[in-house]
Each structure stands twice: as C-alpha cells, then as structure tokens.
Amino acid sequence: MPAQAAPATQIDALRLIRNKEIARGRFAAGELLRVADYLYGLEGAVEYRIEGGYDARQRPVIRCIINGYLDLACQRCLGPIKFAVDTDQQLVVVPNEASMPAPEDEEDGVDFIIAAPRFDLLALVEDEIILNLPLAPRHAEGQCIPAGGQ
C-alpha cells in the first residue's frame, strides 16, 4: 500500500513519485483564487488525490484526481449553475523544459509537467479545474432563472 503524504499545499513531486506517495485534501471554492472569475459564488468545494508513481513505460507520473462541485455563473441568465468537477488526469513528469517533447512529437492524451522540489498542489488543482471548465457554462434551454428571481 502506498505511503500517505502529509497534507500540505506544497509537496516534493520527485519524492512523491519515488515513494509512490499519495497527497489528498480539500479546497473550498473560496480558496481557488484563479478560478474565482468563473464562479457565481463561494458555494462548493473540491477534493483532490495526487498519486505519484510510474506509468507502463516506467516514466515518472503524477495522477491528479479531483472531484466535487462549484457554482459557476450561467452565461445566459447570470444565475448559479452547479458544475460537477470530475477529472482524472495523469501527467508525465520531466526534469526540465529541454525534456519536454516538441509539439510535433507529443502523444495524444499525454500531458507533461516539469518536476519541482516544491510543487504547488493548489496551482495544480486550479490548472486541472480550469482546463475542464465549460467554455460557456449555461443552463439547459428553458432552465434559466428569470431576472430578479433566485
């Protein structure tokens, strides 16, 4: 069974991978400052689980699993719309910028990230949430909140 890393906002990504550790925690909507412009309010939270290890090709990877919900602003009525955050992304860790593959050499569905001894979990979680947000969140047709009502 993998060792459990102590909850922290920063981790040593290389140690996490080497020891196959797991970092887990929770961020309330109000803590996600880079996501704030997309939010209707501060309702909601996300739970994260960050696992270190190696993929089938023995490349160092970080698996980022995020679940929860956030209230986004509907682009039609500007009212709240509950958005389920449900992402499971594996990132291949490379030692430096020079090790990143050239765009023409990238593999479909494989994302890369540069290793850092002090790796910011909040930034990683925010990045993954932003990448998975809808371009223009909106209620289904006929489900918008009438002006003045909520």
C-alpha positions as CSV (number, residue, x, y, z in Angstrom):
1,M,0.0,0.0,0.0
2,P,1.4,3.5,-0.9
3,A,2.6,5.7,1.9
4,Q,0.3,8.7,2.7
5,A,1.9,12.1,2.4
6,A,1.1,14.7,5.0
7,P,-1.5,17.2,3.7
8,A,0.3,20.4,2.6
9,T,-0.1,22.9,-0.1
10,Q,3.4,22.2,-1.4
11,I,4.9,18.8,-2.0
12,D,8.2,17.4,-3.2
13,A,7.0,15.9,-6.5
14,L,10.0,13.8,-7.0
15,R,9.7,12.2,-3.5
16,L,6.0,11.7,-4.1
17,I,6.8,9.7,-7.3
18,R,9.9,7.9,-6.0
19,N,8.0,6.7,-2.8
20,K,4.6,6.2,-4.6
21,E,3.0,8.5,-2.1
22,I,-0.5,10.0,-2.1
23,A,-1.3,13.5,-1.2
24,R,-5.0,14.3,-0.6
25,G,-7.0,17.2,0.7
26,R,-9.8,19.6,0.0
27,F,-10.1,23.1,-1.3
28,A,-13.2,25.3,-0.7
29,A,-14.3,27.4,-3.6
30,G,-13.1,30.5,-1.9
31,E,-9.5,29.1,-1.9
32,L,-9.5,28.7,-5.7
33,L,-8.5,32.3,-6.4
34,R,-7.5,31.6,-10.1
35,V,-11.0,30.0,-10.6
36,A,-12.9,32.9,-8.9
37,D,-13.8,34.7,-12.2
38,Y,-15.7,31.7,-13.3
39,L,-17.7,31.3,-10.1
40,Y,-21.1,32.5,-9.2
41,G,-20.4,32.4,-5.5
42,L,-18.3,30.6,-2.9
43,E,-20.5,27.5,-2.7
44,G,-18.8,24.2,-3.3
45,A,-15.5,22.5,-2.8
46,V,-13.3,20.0,-4.5
47,E,-11.4,17.1,-3.0
48,Y,-8.1,16.1,-4.6
49,R,-6.0,13.0,-4.6
50,I,-2.5,13.3,-6.1
51,E,-0.6,10.0,-6.6
52,G,3.0,9.6,-7.5
53,G,4.3,6.6,-9.4
54,Y,5.4,5.3,-12.8
55,D,3.4,4.6,-16.0
56,A,3.6,1.4,-18.1
57,R,6.6,2.8,-19.9
58,Q,8.3,3.5,-16.5
59,R,8.1,7.2,-16.9
60,P,7.6,9.2,-13.7
61,V,4.0,10.4,-13.4
62,I,1.6,12.3,-11.2
63,R,-2.0,11.2,-11.3
64,C,-4.4,14.1,-10.3
65,I,-7.9,13.1,-9.3
66,I,-10.3,15.9,-8.5
67,N,-14.0,15.6,-7.5
68,G,-16.6,18.0,-6.2
69,Y,-18.7,20.8,-7.4
70,L,-18.6,24.5,-7.9
71,D,-21.3,27.1,-8.7
72,L,-20.5,28.7,-12.0
73,A,-22.3,31.7,-13.5
74,C,-24.7,30.8,-16.3
75,Q,-23.8,32.8,-19.4
76,R,-27.5,33.2,-20.3
77,C,-29.1,34.4,-17.1
78,L,-26.0,35.0,-14.9
79,G,-27.6,32.8,-12.2
80,P,-25.8,29.9,-10.5
81,I,-25.3,26.6,-12.2
82,K,-23.9,23.7,-10.4
83,F,-20.9,22.2,-12.1
84,A,-19.6,18.8,-11.2
85,V,-15.8,18.6,-11.1
86,D,-14.7,15.1,-12.0
87,T,-11.3,14.8,-13.5
88,D,-8.6,12.1,-13.5
89,Q,-5.5,13.2,-15.3
90,Q,-2.1,11.6,-15.5
91,L,0.9,13.9,-16.0
92,V,4.3,12.7,-17.1
93,V,7.0,14.4,-15.1
94,V,10.1,15.6,-17.0
95,P,13.2,17.1,-15.3
96,N,13.3,20.4,-17.2
97,E,12.0,22.4,-20.1
98,A,14.5,20.9,-22.6
99,S,13.0,17.4,-21.8
100,M,9.5,18.5,-23.0
101,P,8.6,16.9,-26.3
102,A,8.3,19.2,-29.3
103,P,4.7,19.8,-30.3
104,E,5.0,17.5,-33.4
105,D,6.3,14.7,-31.1
106,E,3.5,15.0,-28.4
107,E,1.4,11.9,-27.8
108,D,-2.4,12.3,-27.9
109,G,-3.8,12.3,-24.4
110,V,-0.4,12.6,-22.7
111,D,0.4,15.8,-20.8
112,F,3.7,16.7,-19.4
113,I,4.8,18.8,-16.4
114,I,8.2,19.9,-15.2
115,A,9.4,18.4,-11.9
116,A,10.0,20.8,-9.0
117,P,11.2,20.1,-5.5
118,R,8.5,22.4,-4.2
119,F,5.4,21.6,-6.2
120,D,2.2,23.7,-5.5
121,L,-0.8,21.5,-5.1
122,L,-3.3,24.4,-5.2
123,A,-1.9,25.6,-8.6
124,L,-2.1,22.0,-10.0
125,V,-5.7,21.6,-8.8
126,E,-6.6,25.0,-10.2
127,D,-5.0,24.2,-13.5
128,E,-6.9,21.0,-13.9
129,I,-10.2,22.6,-12.9
130,I,-9.7,25.5,-15.4
131,L,-8.8,23.0,-18.2
132,N,-12.0,21.2,-17.5
133,L,-14.4,24.1,-17.2
134,P,-17.0,24.5,-19.9
135,L,-16.2,27.3,-22.4
136,A,-19.6,29.0,-21.7
137,P,-21.5,27.4,-18.8
138,R,-25.2,27.7,-19.2
139,H,-28.4,26.1,-18.0
140,A,-30.2,23.8,-20.4
141,E,-32.7,25.5,-22.7
142,G,-35.7,26.8,-20.6
143,Q,-33.9,26.2,-17.2
144,C,-32.5,29.7,-16.7
145,I,-33.5,31.7,-13.7
146,P,-35.9,34.6,-14.5
147,A,-34.4,38.1,-14.0
148,G,-34.9,39.1,-10.4
149,G,-35.6,35.6,-9.1
150,Q,-33.3,33.1,-7.5
